[in-house]
Amino acid sequence: MLYRRFGRTELQMPVLSCGGMRYQYKWQHLPMSEIPADNQANLEATIRRALDLGINHIETARGYGSSEVQLGQILPKLPRDQMIVQTKLTPKSGRNFIRKRREFRREFEESLQRLGLEYVDLLGIHGINNDSLLEDTLSWGGALEVAKQLQKEGKVRYVGFSTHAPTEVIIRAIQTHQFDYVNLHWYYINQTNWAAIAAATQQDMGVFIISPCNKGGLLDKPSPRLVELCQPLSPMLFNDLFCLSHSQVHTLSIGASRPTDFDEHIKVLDLLDQADELLPPIIERLEAAAVDRLGEDWYKTWHIGLPSYDQTPGNLNIPVILWLRNLVLAYDMVEYGKMRYNLLGSGGHWFPGARAEQVDPEQLRPCLQQSPHAERIPQLLQETHALIGGEVVQRLSQS
């Protein structure tokens, strides 16, 4: 395994982490008496496989249902000083500061008990996804205040945050100088958050990439076109190498559901010193393929002047809808496009905005004035809905 310094925490972080949101039994909290033996055996085998590979960062969250309580059956049996354990809790809202403080602490103590540990190495404020949640986190009695107190008590070593927020919100959170690390989305098909990674690097923060396989394109079941374009690598391996070729990125979360899910990812370790040779021709092919199907002008300028969802009639998430259209047309990523598009409208602040079920060109005209493609976009939104629209889906944690 290769390890990288996780920013100012000075932790030696494996470049691949064992994420805990896919091997658990349920997305609801359950007592161990309701966990099937075969599911628990699979989880324990997955953890032991990770450790055998040198993946000693085990990452989970209170919001991952039965994950914490199931991990609590195996983590206490393992060498504590050889593991980096992370869990995450959501910030609490409201003006009752005493209640907020008590509720966050109670949930943390409950998580620690479920994990069967005396402390966690990393505590993440889970889902600072907009300015309101950032304000709740930083306010008197908020999650950050409690987390800092838990540090003083020796129950938490380092405090960070996870986020699905717009880049500018992530940067504002980073620039508070209050966090040791950040969990965020960044991968080949979505490089929007590079400015946030650069800001975190300036603050000497750890950088953890969320879901590079699933959110990075359903790379465990890629389209034949994507497979062809990424040769001689698999799309999954290409994306891993692309991310880790940037030294500012410290670790990628592997959301393993079984022990064999690490097998393809682990191959990246032997390729890192060849990144400068392997990546450029693949990236060149991917870009040429996108230009061929989308047109050069659109490919280079489609994102310019687009309004955010909260500036758009009906809260249409125009940037996300057009981005998904690009992926579907350029790389035949239909299944991924459907998965993400049909989450719009039900994803809350984790994936905000609405689908393009009803598009009124006249209503959209004012908010598209800064786009060089203003006249085309209403029709493209309608075409995208016809292409990948389907039954609304929910986030995994809602299932």
DRENNUKE-390326 format. One line per field, with one value per residue (C-alpha): x, y, z; residue number from 1; residue in one letter. Coordinates in nm, 4 decimals, padded with zeros to 6 digits. Layout:
<recs>
east	X; ...
north	Y; ...
up	Z; ...
k	NUM; ...
r	A; ...
</recs>
This chain:
<recs>
east	00.0000; 00.1065; 00.0461; 00.0243; 00.0496; -00.3109; -00.2444; -00.1752; -00.3158; 00.0204; -00.1653; -00.0199; -00.3325; -00.3577; -00.4360; -00.7375; -00.9856; -01.2494; -01.5801; -01.8620; -02.1863; -02.2314; -02.1517; -02.4000; -02.7262; -02.9780; -02.9944; -03.1833; -03.0344; -03.0870; -02.9708; -02.7205; -02.9877; -03.1549; -02.8408; -02.8163; -02.5037; -02.4025; -02.4186; -02.2033; -01.9569; -01.9283; -01.8661; -01.5961; -01.4324; -01.4349; -01.2663; -01.0036; -00.9359; -00.8897; -00.6434; -00.4542; -00.4057; -00.2806; -00.6082; -00.6216; -00.8591; -01.2127; -01.4687; -01.8371; -02.1159; -02.4071; -02.6262; -02.5119; -02.7753; -02.6437; -02.2834; -02.1570; -02.3089; -02.1820; -01.8325; -01.8493; -01.8435; -01.5014; -01.3088; -01.2497; -01.0845; -00.8270; -00.5051; -00.6415; -00.3145; -00.2832; -00.6210; -00.7564; -01.1281; -01.3625; -01.7315; -01.9538; -02.2527; -02.4878; -02.4963; -02.8034; -03.0199; -03.2352; -03.1922; -03.2050; -02.8288; -02.8392; -03.0579; -02.8306; -02.5215; -02.6796; -02.8205; -02.4904; -02.2983; -02.5593; -02.5386; -02.1601; -02.1531; -02.4022; -02.1867; -01.8753; -02.0588; -02.1823; -01.8288; -01.7003; -01.4151; -01.2839; -01.2093; -01.2243; -00.9311; -01.1465; -01.4861; -01.6570; -01.9410; -02.1561; -02.3152; -02.2201; -02.4073; -02.5143; -02.4552; -02.7300; -02.5743; -02.2330; -02.3786; -02.5456; -02.2118; -02.0157; -02.2765; -02.2608; -02.3746; -02.3220; -02.1488; -01.8034; -01.8081; -01.9019; -01.6447; -01.3687; -01.4724; -01.4635; -01.1087; -01.0109; -01.1620; -00.9558; -01.2573; -01.1768; -00.8314; -00.9132; -01.2222; -01.3226; -01.6325; -01.7961; -01.9806; -02.1925; -02.2091; -02.1331; -01.7622; -01.7934; -01.9597; -01.6879; -01.4211; -01.5946; -01.5959; -01.2273; -01.1345; -01.2771; -00.9499; -01.1526; -01.1237; -00.8379; -00.9677; -01.2460; -01.4418; -01.5618; -01.6471; -01.3843; -01.3023; -01.2463; -01.6076; -01.6617; -01.3599; -01.5598; -01.4253; -01.0582; -01.0614; -01.1776; -00.8981; -00.6504; -00.7921; -00.7665; -00.4061; -00.3250; -00.4669; -00.2691; -00.5908; -00.6386; -00.8294; -01.0567; -01.2450; -01.6007; -01.7308; -01.4953; -01.6366; -02.0129; -02.0598; -01.7593; -01.9562; -02.0847; -01.7408; -01.8034; -02.0403; -01.9155; -02.0543; -01.8713; -01.7763; -01.6113; -01.4288; -01.2908; -01.1856; -00.9997; -00.7842; -00.5413; -00.6932; -01.0390; -01.2515; -01.2304; -00.8537; -00.8213; -01.0251; -00.8268; -00.5013; -00.6310; -00.7276; -00.4164; -00.1829; -00.2617; -00.0560; -00.3119; -00.5491; -00.4640; -00.7152; -01.0038; -01.2997; -01.3665; -01.7255; -01.6741; -01.9722; -01.7632; -01.3949; -01.3320; -01.4386; -01.0836; -00.9243; -00.9426; -00.8654; -00.5514; -00.3933; -00.3457; -00.0545; 00.1667; 00.0737; 00.1279; 00.4832; 00.3533; 00.0746; 00.2534; 00.2743; -00.0644; -00.3037; -00.2451; -00.3478; -00.6613; -00.7601; -00.6954; -00.9267; -01.1978; -01.1859; -01.1844; -01.4801; -01.6748; -01.5961; -01.6967; -02.0421; -02.1110; -01.9317; -01.6239; -01.8025; -02.0537; -01.7868; -01.5761; -01.8497; -02.1646; -02.1129; -02.0645; -02.3243; -02.5569; -02.7737; -02.7739; -03.0898; -03.2086; -03.1901; -03.4058; -03.7870; -03.9018; -03.5549; -03.4384; -03.0796; -02.9680; -02.5902; -02.6378; -02.8958; -02.6726; -02.3679; -02.5525; -02.6670; -02.3048; -02.1985; -02.4832; -02.4161; -02.0367; -01.9724; -02.3042; -02.3271; -02.7035; -02.7377; -02.5343; -02.7317; -03.0606; -02.9398; -02.8348; -03.1036; -03.3941; -03.2604; -03.3260; -03.6333; -03.5891; -03.2237; -03.2761; -02.9675; -02.7491; -02.8414; -03.0647; -03.2803; -03.5489; -03.5720; -03.6767; -04.0270; -04.1837; -03.9769; -04.1120; -03.8620; -04.0050; -03.9716; -03.6137; -03.5062; -03.4131; -03.1911; -03.0106; -02.9031; -02.5371; -02.5216; -02.3920; -02.6383; -02.9478; -03.1678; -03.0802; -03.0917; -03.4704; -03.4930; -03.1879; -03.3437; -03.6578; -03.4513; -03.2555; -03.5735; -03.7002; -03.3641; -03.3056; -03.6170; -03.7929; -03.9349; -03.8030; -03.5479; -03.4394; -03.1010; -02.9744; -03.0230; -03.3930; -03.4458
north	00.0000; 00.3579; 00.6153; 00.9919; 01.2518; 01.3538; 01.7232; 01.8748; 01.5733; 01.4083; 01.0777; 00.8434; 00.7797; 00.4885; 00.6167; 00.3826; 00.3943; 00.1445; 00.3321; 00.1914; 00.2684; -00.0438; -00.3526; -00.2873; -00.4800; -00.1942; 00.1827; 00.1871; 00.1487; -00.2064; -00.4101; -00.6852; -00.9438; -00.8450; -00.8648; -01.1895; -01.3897; -01.4090; -01.0321; -00.9781; -01.2417; -01.0620; -00.7279; -00.8751; -01.0460; -00.7137; -00.5330; -00.8050; -00.7999; -00.4212; -00.4517; -00.7320; -00.4925; -00.2171; -00.0213; 00.0722; 00.3687; 00.2527; 00.5249; 00.5207; 00.7476; 00.7497; 00.7950; 00.4664; 00.2658; -00.0483; 00.0140; 00.1455; -00.1261; -00.3964; -00.2488; -00.2479; -00.6283; -00.6405; -00.3166; -00.3817; -00.7126; -00.5426; -00.3541; -00.0067; 00.1784; 00.0396; 00.1711; 00.5123; 00.5122; 00.7826; 00.8419; 01.1348; 01.3102; 01.5670; 01.9224; 02.0235; 02.3224; 02.5601; 02.8410; 02.6271; 02.6129; 02.3969; 02.1384; 02.1389; 02.0846; 01.8055; 01.6283; 01.6286; 01.5039; 01.2362; 01.1111; 01.1071; 00.9118; 00.6676; 00.6250; 00.5690; 00.3051; 00.1346; 00.1252; -00.0224; 00.2288; 00.4788; 00.7400; 00.8015; 00.9369; 01.1456; 01.3004; 01.4528; 01.7027; 01.5193; 01.7090; 02.0770; 02.1165; 02.4811; 02.8089; 02.7420; 02.4129; 02.5773; 02.8477; 02.5844; 02.4034; 02.7150; 02.8728; 02.8792; 02.5376; 02.3971; 02.0795; 02.2337; 02.3614; 02.0159; 01.8451; 02.0698; 01.9843; 01.6137; 01.6684; 01.8141; 01.5091; 01.2711; 01.1174; 01.2714; 01.3316; 01.5469; 01.7247; 01.7656; 01.7864; 01.6093; 01.8011; 01.7885; 02.1678; 02.4062; 02.4790; 02.8314; 02.7011; 02.4381; 02.7064; 02.9238; 02.6298; 02.5616; 02.9262; 02.9286; 02.7533; 02.5319; 02.1945; 01.9463; 01.7666; 01.7597; 01.4801; 01.5976; 01.4868; 01.5173; 01.2807; 01.2823; 01.3383; 01.6135; 01.8321; 02.1333; 02.1138; 02.1499; 02.5062; 02.3657; 02.1073; 02.3868; 02.5873; 02.2836; 02.2319; 02.5917; 02.5234; 02.1963; 01.9967; 01.6300; 01.5640; 01.2582; 01.1857; 01.0564; 00.7686; 00.7838; 00.4595; 00.5080; 00.8846; 00.8985; 00.7216; 00.3789; 00.2556; -00.0970; -00.1391; 00.1041; 00.1471; -00.0374; 00.3011; 00.4100; 00.0765; 00.1267; 00.4866; 00.4052; 00.1273; -00.0142; 00.0607; -00.0155; 00.2985; 00.2371; 00.2090; 00.5127; 00.7240; 00.6047; 00.6853; 01.0228; 01.1211; 00.9910; 01.1401; 01.4688; 01.4785; 01.7137; 01.4150; 01.1914; 00.9064; 00.7648; 00.6025; 00.2485; 00.1750; -00.1993; -00.4293; -00.7478; -00.8431; -00.8691; -00.5071; -00.3923; -00.6083; -00.3706; -00.0588; -00.2058; -00.2337; 00.1436; 00.1109; -00.0427; 00.2267; 00.5504; 00.5949; 00.5512; 00.8120; 01.0634; 00.8001; 00.6313; 00.9197; 01.1714; 00.9443; 00.8302; 01.1868; 01.2936; 01.0179; 01.1043; 01.4718; 01.3968; 01.1620; 01.4305; 01.6941; 01.4543; 01.3960; 01.7292; 01.9745; 02.1722; 02.4970; 02.3289; 02.1136; 02.4175; 02.6648; 02.4806; 02.5680; 02.9421; 03.1707; 02.8987; 02.9865; 02.7781; 02.5825; 02.8383; 03.1121; 02.9177; 02.9004; 02.5663; 02.5097; 02.3321; 02.2211; 02.3260; 02.2741; 01.9172; 01.8298; 01.9516; 01.7837; 01.4513; 01.5033; 01.5513; 01.2255; 01.0288; 01.1574; 01.1585; 00.8309; 00.6386; 00.6680; 00.6143; 00.4151; 00.6698; 00.9552; 00.7954; 00.7233; 01.0827; 01.2626; 01.0841; 01.1670; 01.5356; 01.6470; 01.3930; 01.4332; 01.7278; 01.9358; 01.6352; 01.6638; 01.9700; 02.1041; 01.9626; 01.7653; 01.9238; 01.7817; 02.1209; 02.3659; 02.7089; 02.8839; 03.2261; 03.1779; 03.0586; 03.3376; 03.5933; 03.3535; 03.2341; 03.5757; 03.5119; 03.1831; 03.1799; 02.8945; 03.0588; 02.9911; 02.6210; 02.5264; 02.4968; 02.2458; 02.0568; 02.0295; 01.8779; 01.6380; 01.5294; 01.4532; 01.2450; 01.0656; 00.9716; 01.0715; 00.7942; 00.7131; 00.9390; 00.7590; 00.8211; 00.8435; 00.5135; 00.6341; 00.6909; 00.3404
up	00.0000; -00.0623; 00.2098; 00.1886; 00.4615; 00.5395; 00.5674; 00.9063; 01.0864; 01.0031; 00.9682; 00.7092; 00.5046; 00.2593; -00.0897; -00.0883; 00.2006; 00.3064; 00.2907; 00.5014; 00.3177; 00.1048; 00.3123; 00.5909; 00.6164; 00.6266; 00.5926; 00.9216; 01.2692; 01.3939; 01.6933; 01.6171; 01.6931; 01.3630; 01.1482; 00.9473; 01.0216; 00.6550; 00.6157; 00.9238; 00.8047; 00.4702; 00.6438; 00.8641; 00.5659; 00.3801; 00.6689; 00.7073; 00.3324; 00.3472; 00.6351; 00.4611; 00.1681; 00.3984; 00.3742; 00.7414; 00.7095; 00.7927; 00.7168; 00.8092; 00.9339; 01.1727; 00.8650; 00.7133; 00.8978; 01.0624; 00.9506; 01.2852; 01.5017; 01.2662; 01.2626; 01.6395; 01.6316; 01.4659; 01.5259; 01.8995; 01.8044; 01.5814; 01.6696; 01.7466; 01.6981; 01.3458; 01.2263; 01.1292; 01.2103; 01.0898; 01.1467; 01.0537; 01.2125; 01.0620; 01.2030; 01.4019; 01.3063; 01.5071; 01.7582; 02.0703; 02.1195; 02.4291; 02.2554; 01.9487; 02.1616; 02.3643; 02.0586; 01.8675; 02.1722; 02.2438; 01.8857; 01.8957; 02.2216; 02.0730; 01.7613; 01.9705; 02.1727; 01.8570; 01.7185; 02.0440; 02.0606; 02.3127; 02.0449; 01.6693; 01.4745; 01.2427; 01.3102; 01.0088; 01.0172; 00.7661; 00.4806; 00.4998; 00.1732; 00.1773; 00.3586; 00.6106; 00.7210; 00.7386; 00.9619; 01.1826; 01.2140; 01.3112; 01.5386; 01.9178; 02.0373; 01.6889; 01.5778; 01.5502; 01.9083; 02.0364; 01.8136; 01.9478; 02.3038; 02.2173; 02.0931; 02.4293; 02.5990; 02.3836; 02.2117; 01.8718; 01.7259; 01.4207; 01.2899; 00.9264; 00.7134; 00.4224; 00.1565; -00.1574; -00.1682; -00.4544; -00.4803; -00.3412; -00.0221; 00.0229; -00.0116; 00.2477; 00.4895; 00.4217; 00.4732; 00.8253; 00.9229; 01.1575; 00.9847; 00.9507; 00.6415; 00.3828; 00.2107; -00.1314; -00.4846; -00.7571; -01.0420; -01.4180; -01.5230; -01.2654; -01.1891; -01.0677; -00.7135; -00.8038; -00.6670; -00.3325; -00.3343; -00.4055; -00.1135; 00.1161; 00.0063; 00.0980; 00.4458; 00.4699; 00.5057; 00.4286; 00.1049; 00.0805; -00.2447; -00.2028; -00.4158; -00.7170; -00.8544; -00.8129; -00.8294; -01.0596; -01.3321; -01.2211; -01.3193; -01.1941; -01.4913; -01.7576; -02.1055; -02.3874; -02.5344; -02.2098; -02.1872; -02.5373; -02.4782; -02.1552; -02.2965; -02.1891; -01.8473; -01.7201; -01.6651; -01.2907; -01.2966; -01.5244; -01.2849; -00.9822; -01.1589; -01.2763; -00.9216; -00.7485; -01.0090; -00.8309; -00.5115; -00.3530; -00.3351; -00.0409; -00.0524; -00.2554; -00.0836; -00.2012; -00.1048; -00.0911; -00.0533; -00.0501; -00.0178; -00.3928; -00.4542; -00.3796; -00.6475; -00.9453; -00.7418; -00.5884; -00.9348; -00.9367; -00.6947; -00.9633; -01.2161; -01.0270; -01.1511; -01.5077; -01.4817; -01.7057; -01.9771; -01.9416; -01.8773; -02.1623; -02.4541; -02.2703; -02.1796; -02.5386; -02.6685; -02.4160; -02.5096; -02.8839; -02.8434; -02.6569; -02.9198; -03.1962; -03.0501; -02.8806; -03.1064; -03.0071; -02.9284; -02.6957; -02.5323; -02.4435; -02.3514; -02.2396; -01.8705; -01.9147; -01.7563; -01.6286; -01.3272; -01.0105; -00.9365; -00.6802; -00.9444; -01.1906; -01.2236; -01.0857; -00.9360; -01.2495; -01.1949; -01.5410; -01.4932; -01.3682; -01.6350; -01.9185; -01.7658; -01.7565; -02.1148; -02.2168; -02.0490; -02.2050; -02.5554; -02.5424; -02.3607; -02.3709; -01.9906; -01.9989; -01.6776; -01.4831; -01.6384; -01.5365; -01.1829; -01.1186; -01.3193; -01.1562; -00.8106; -00.8804; -00.6920; -00.4126; -00.3147; -00.0793; -00.0064; -00.0929; -00.4630; -00.5005; -00.7775; -01.0041; -01.3262; -01.6548; -01.6605; -01.7320; -01.9352; -02.0262; -02.2576; -02.1801; -01.8055; -01.8464; -02.0770; -01.8041; -01.6087; -01.9221; -02.0439; -01.9575; -02.1493; -02.5091; -02.5688; -02.4207; -02.7234; -02.7406; -02.3743; -02.3205; -02.6046; -02.4791; -02.1342; -02.2835; -02.4931; -02.1862; -01.9937; -02.2857; -02.3029; -01.9388; -01.7479; -01.5613; -01.2226; -00.9478; -00.7308; -00.3728; -00.2090; -00.0722; 00.2828; 00.2102; 00.0764
k	1; 2; 3; 4; 5; 6; 7; 8; 9; 10; 11; 12; 13; 14; 15; 16; 17; 18; 19; 20; 21; 22; 23; 24; 25; 26; 27; 28; 29; 30; 31; 32; 33; 34; 35; 36; 37; 38; 39; 40; 41; 42; 43; 44; 45; 46; 47; 48; 49; 50; 51; 52; 53; 54; 55; 56; 57; 58; 59; 60; 61; 62; 63; 64; 65; 66; 67; 68; 69; 70; 71; 72; 73; 74; 75; 76; 77; 78; 79; 80; 81; 82; 83; 84; 85; 86; 87; 88; 89; 90; 91; 92; 93; 94; 95; 96; 97; 98; 99; 100; 101; 102; 103; 104; 105; 106; 107; 108; 109; 110; 111; 112; 113; 114; 115; 116; 117; 118; 119; 120; 121; 122; 123; 124; 125; 126; 127; 128; 129; 130; 131; 132; 133; 134; 135; 136; 137; 138; 139; 140; 141; 142; 143; 144; 145; 146; 147; 148; 149; 150; 151; 152; 153; 154; 155; 156; 157; 158; 159; 160; 161; 162; 163; 164; 165; 166; 167; 168; 169; 170; 171; 172; 173; 174; 175; 176; 177; 178; 179; 180; 181; 182; 183; 184; 185; 186; 187; 188; 189; 190; 191; 192; 193; 194; 195; 196; 197; 198; 199; 200; 201; 202; 203; 204; 205; 206; 207; 208; 209; 210; 211; 212; 213; 214; 215; 216; 217; 218; 219; 220; 221; 222; 223; 224; 225; 226; 227; 228; 229; 230; 231; 232; 233; 234; 235; 236; 237; 238; 239; 240; 241; 242; 243; 244; 245; 246; 247; 248; 249; 250; 251; 252; 253; 254; 255; 256; 257; 258; 259; 260; 261; 262; 263; 264; 265; 266; 267; 268; 269; 270; 271; 272; 273; 274; 275; 276; 277; 278; 279; 280; 281; 282; 283; 284; 285; 286; 287; 288; 289; 290; 291; 292; 293; 294; 295; 296; 297; 298; 299; 300; 301; 302; 303; 304; 305; 306; 307; 308; 309; 310; 311; 312; 313; 314; 315; 316; 317; 318; 319; 320; 321; 322; 323; 324; 325; 326; 327; 328; 329; 330; 331; 332; 333; 334; 335; 336; 337; 338; 339; 340; 341; 342; 343; 344; 345; 346; 347; 348; 349; 350; 351; 352; 353; 354; 355; 356; 357; 358; 359; 360; 361; 362; 363; 364; 365; 366; 367; 368; 369; 370; 371; 372; 373; 374; 375; 376; 377; 378; 379; 380; 381; 382; 383; 384; 385; 386; 387; 388; 389; 390; 391; 392; 393; 394; 395; 396; 397; 398; 399
r	M; L; Y; R; R; F; G; R; T; E; L; Q; M; P; V; L; S; C; G; G; M; R; Y; Q; Y; K; W; Q; H; L; P; M; S; E; I; P; A; D; N; Q; A; N; L; E; A; T; I; R; R; A; L; D; L; G; I; N; H; I; E; T; A; R; G; Y; G; S; S; E; V; Q; L; G; Q; I; L; P; K; L; P; R; D; Q; M; I; V; Q; T; K; L; T; P; K; S; G; R; N; F; I; R; K; R; R; E; F; R; R; E; F; E; E; S; L; Q; R; L; G; L; E; Y; V; D; L; L; G; I; H; G; I; N; N; D; S; L; L; E; D; T; L; S; W; G; G; A; L; E; V; A; K; Q; L; Q; K; E; G; K; V; R; Y; V; G; F; S; T; H; A; P; T; E; V; I; I; R; A; I; Q; T; H; Q; F; D; Y; V; N; L; H; W; Y; Y; I; N; Q; T; N; W; A; A; I; A; A; A; T; Q; Q; D; M; G; V; F; I; I; S; P; C; N; K; G; G; L; L; D; K; P; S; P; R; L; V; E; L; C; Q; P; L; S; P; M; L; F; N; D; L; F; C; L; S; H; S; Q; V; H; T; L; S; I; G; A; S; R; P; T; D; F; D; E; H; I; K; V; L; D; L; L; D; Q; A; D; E; L; L; P; P; I; I; E; R; L; E; A; A; A; V; D; R; L; G; E; D; W; Y; K; T; W; H; I; G; L; P; S; Y; D; Q; T; P; G; N; L; N; I; P; V; I; L; W; L; R; N; L; V; L; A; Y; D; M; V; E; Y; G; K; M; R; Y; N; L; L; G; S; G; G; H; W; F; P; G; A; R; A; E; Q; V; D; P; E; Q; L; R; P; C; L; Q; Q; S; P; H; A; E; R; I; P; Q; L; L; Q; E; T; H; A; L; I; G; G; E; V; V; Q; R; L; S; Q; S
</recs>
